[in-house]
Amino acid sequence: MSRHPQLYQWIDTVVMRFPSLSKPQALGLALWSFGMVIARSCSLTAVADVLAPLMGQSYNTLRERLRDTYREADAKAGKHRVELDVTECWAPWLAWLLDGWSSQQLAIAMDATSLGDRFVVLAISVVYRGCAVPVAWKVLKAEEKHAWKPEWQALLKRFKGLVPEGWTVIVLADRGLYAKWLFEAIVELKWHPFLRINSQGSFRPDNWYHWQSFSCLVPGKGCRWQGRGTAFRGKKSQLHCTLLGYWGEEHQEPWLVLTDLTPECADTCWYGLRAWIEQGFKHSKRSGWQWQHTRMDDPARAERLWMAIAIATWWLLSVGGEAEAEADEPLDIKEPSVPGAVRRRGKRWRIVGIFQHGLSLIIAALLNNRLLLVKPGRPEAWPRLPDSYETPSAACGAGGGE
């Protein structure tokens, strides 16, 4: 086998970060992620084709080695073969991602994405500088009915005790995922839910007698409201929480977000970070790894391939993110505004996203016979609403406290 120093440096890094994996399993993840970056594709054909001449092996030999990464144990040749348990990778994977993280704030987004009529992926991702990297996921067959609640619960339980003490972790989810049980499951992790809800419903602030409709609390553009109280009238759905309401000038409807944080410790516009997970899904498909062209039809195999996709994604984001942070340091940057688009950065716009920039830097380094390894995360400061937004002192001018 040809000794390519950059490739073997990467293999050593991946093996070190996943000590519980067998060497063939860690080697498979390293080959997949390295080959994906060079080929800019997660296609088995493309990755095998780019690695075979690099490693001095035949195409078929490399192809079978790569396939073994996601195959079941009984589908592999030889004795004592085991399959990759991707759920056992998530704890060391999150530890790798948070190693050297430059703050004690972490924003996590939950959402689902589909691959045509083949797969639905339930993903939990860390959002970072306009992008996202998955840290846990479940792949389901799209054409089969399947309850999502137990899957989300199982994914969340995997994170119990993994984030260091003293960190502030918010979990962002859109209206389609809101549920009381989800709110409570996030709180049980000692994280903070940041769940958007529909505008149909009522809220009773603490020490108020009358219920107020959400539309009364945030009646029009330029308005904001936040306070503790009880959301929803139904006995089973009632939830004591903080309601954060904000209606931006550029939005068609208000953001209504429920959290367990006190009103003084939370800002509605943090919810804008949730949009970054959409960029993460795009990077797995057309704007990155081209997963939409996969011919896989087994969700368990797809889950194992996603481990390599996650590693390759964070490699690019970490390198591109550090380059952006270094470029920003000498500049006098104002506080970030509400994120109106994934490419917006503070008061300026990203000409090139950090995913693409990280790819360019890594390829350039490889051409210069050196390797840029994964860098520590350097997230941007969370945005804040401008002080000019109106905060109504009473909802609809009536229904005040006792």
Secondary structure, 3 states (H helix, E strand, C coil): CCCCHHHHHHHHHHHHHCCCCCHHHHHHHHHHHHHHHHHCCCCHHHHHHHHHHHHCCCHHHHHHHHHHHHCCHHHCCCCCCCCCCHHHHHHHHHHHHHCCCCCCEEEEEEEEEEECCCEEEEEEEEEECCEEEEEEEEEEECCCCCCCHHHHHHHHHCCCCCCCCCCEEEEEECHHHCCHHHHHHHHHCCCEEEEECCCCCEEEECCECCCEEHHHHCCCCCEEEEEEEEECCCCCCCEEEEEEEECCCCCCCCEEEEECCCHHHCCHHHHHHHHHHHHHHHHHCCCCCCHHHCCCCCHHHHHHHHHHHHHHHHHHHHHHHHHHHHHHCCCCCCCCCCCCCCCEECCEECCCCHHHHHHHHHHHHHHCCCCCCCCCCCCCCCCCCCCCCECCCCHHHCCCEC
